[in-house]
Amino acid sequence: MISTAIRVARVGSAAQLAAAALLILGFPALMSAALVPSVPAFAALTAVTYLADHYLHRKNSYLVSRLSKVRAGLSIRFLIRQLLLVLLLARLSLPDDLVFYGAIACFIAFYGLQAPHGALVTLIRNRRRMPVATRNIDLGSRIRIPDAPPRRLLHRSAEKILHLDLFAVAGILVSAELDSAVAAFTGIGLTFGLGLLYVLVLVPYVRGRRTPPKADAVLAAVDDWLACYKPETVLYFSGSKDSAYQVNMWLETMERLETRPLIVLRERVILGSLAPTTVPVVCVPGGVHLMNLDLSTVRVALYAANVGKNIHLLRVPTMKHVFIGHGDSDKLASVNPYSKVYDEVWTAGRAGRDRYAIADVGVRDEDIVEVGRPQLAPIQGRRRAPDGTRAAAADRCPTVLYAPTWEGWDGNPGNTSIVLAGENIVRKLIAADPPVRVLYKPHPFTGKVSKEAAAAHKRITALVEEAAAERADDSRFTADGDAMDEAGAELARIQARLDELAGIDRAKGDEAEATRDGIADVHRHQETARLRAEWNDAYWRSFPSYEHRVVTGARPRLYDCFNVSDAMVSDISSAVSDFIASGKPYAVTDSAGVGADEFRRQNTAVRAAVILSNDAAELGGLLDAVHDPSADPLADARTELKRYLLGPDEPKSIDRFDTAVAGLALKADARNLGHRSRLGAGNADPAETAELTNAVPGPRTASAGETEGVATR
């Protein structure tokens, strides 16, 4: 019943549900206390509503945000509480008392301060929002970017100024109880005085040297940096916060390129979700600003997603444009007709080339280049027993990973197994004999679109957690408690250091200050990478190797789950293609029920998989391969499929990727040289020449007004 109430109220826990109930019921109770009248009851209920409101805001409760939609927002709740206090004074027969008039005057004047306060906060935030936000770019030596206002001034500013009424409310209640005006006017003076002081403290941050330079000066400084750095290869990305993983998977590859890399983002929310990197990053929300940047030295632009905003860079003819995607699978997204706008499409292996040929969406075979998947380097093969045979060690429980993809936008039942087959798969894995450990790692988008998928995810999570609790009481399974405690302590130590390192970046006051100071410390970056590897190792040692586990969040990563697993069950997604790199057995669910033969014909990545129907009756074939690798009939097929999907093991994928970048850069140079030769020949139509010339970005020429805020040296 409580869980149903939590879901209906859209709160995150029983504590939030209780706080919401106290907040909603507190105001009618306040009115009753005012009408009685009872000062002690009114004071107690006032404290309850203050605390409940504050708690829900600190927890970012969805309910609080929805209250404003029914005209019960934050300011209204404070105003109602103050009006009820005035009602209490009236019921106490104090309408002719100075405290009564003082209370009314105070609250009116206090609300008069809300408008300038809100305007100043908004103005400060807008003026400090720069047209371009950067990381790992030295803008501080080129333009003056002042420190951000103290965080305590702007963080939850509306709540802070509204809560200043506490002094007046408390003073008035004390006066009403003790029949003394001193406390009331002391509280009133503090409320109005502190509110006025809050407004006055904000004023200096909207003018003069405490504001960043104007947009033209910032853009000129970025162009100056670009002219010095001369980027050659750009990774371009646009998307929602939830899609940040699509660009994060390419960061390490960009760091390893032989050319000078640059990352261009289009949304500020992506910049906030970007994983740590040493590559220079430019976030340019405005399309016009992007098209005016000097990217004349860039020769290759890489695109990780097919989105509308790609057009803002695709229009530049001086660079070659490549779709690299964010995974390799048999989903329709892997053969999107949009892909034909690029100069080349890079796939992992031969399978990607064949997909485009079969789909016939306009991507020419000569424009496809097989470069492998550099991100798959961390994926390990099957663990070997001490005698060298390819078998799971006898003293441990084999692990099967269930990693379903999400439901997608189109409602196709074949997108995910989680709704129709997920519970059947997990139940059979939990009941397997000989036993296996189940790791359940759902896609981060699971439940975003489908309520059925969200509900199935909750049921599967409950199944895994219940089975884990039962196994903990099973005498057949024993664990080294001391070793786990030691690993847990190590995990806490590593996490504390990682939080400390991350806190250094989070300490930046705002976007402008982070742009000024956001230069990656290479040593800190390397330490973070090392600690993450140590964290992963300690994590898996911190609980029994037989314990069923639900794995969510950014860590451990999917690839880390691959490496501790002996097999995987999944759906048609890039997870399957990636897992094939391990050479381990895997199963894929035919959720749409097209039949095993047709399913294999339609989806290349399942040719070496155990095909599951929605009742998961075929799961025994996968478990047999896990327990006895010598009886694995699909081992050779997986080896052949790995090469077909991902390309050869040698040369390494990163080397092939680098070679492809270098080759395409030469093509861009040849195109640009030919273009200049044609222009120099004097045979081009003047109008066409002007159009082509204007399409090529070049260095910006600063006008007199653009030099404001630019540091002189």
Buried (B, 14 or more C-beta within 10 A) or exposed (E): EEEEEBEEBBBBEEEBBBBBBBBBBBBEBBBBBBBEBBBEBBBBBBBBBBBBBBBBBEBEBEBBBEBEEEEBBBEEBBBBBBBBBBBBBBBBEBEEBEBBEBBBEBBEBBBEBBEBBBEBBEBBBEBBBBBBBBBBBBBBEBBBBBEBBEEEBBEBBBBBBBBBBBBBBBBBBBBBBEEEBEBBBBBBBBBBEBBBEBBEEBEEBBEEEBBBBBBBBBBBBBBBBBEEBEBBBBBBBBBEEEBBBBBBBBBBBBEBBBBBBBBBBBBBBBBEBBEBBBBBBBBBBBEEBBBBBBBBBBBBBBBBBBBEBBEBBBEBBBBBBBBBBBBBBBBBBBBBEBBBBBBBBBBBBBBBBBBBBEBEBEBEEEBBBBBBBBBBBEBBEBBEEEEEEBBBEEEEBBBBBBBBBBBBEEEEEBBBBBBBBBBBBBBBBBEBEEBBBBBBBBBBBBBBBBEBBBBBBEEBBEBBBEBBEEBBEEEEBEEEEEEBEBBBEBBEBBBEBBEEBEEEBEEBBBBBBBBBBBBBBEEEBEBBEEBBEBBBBBBBBBBBBBBBBBBEEEEBBBBBBBBBBBBBBBBBBBBBBBBBBBBBBBBBBBBBEBEBEEBBEBBBBBBBBBBBBBEBEBBEBBBBBBBEBEEBEBBEEBEEBBBBBBBEEEEEBBBBBBBBBBEBBEBBEEBBEEBEEEBEEEEBEEEEBEEBEEEBBEEBEBEEEBBBBBBEE
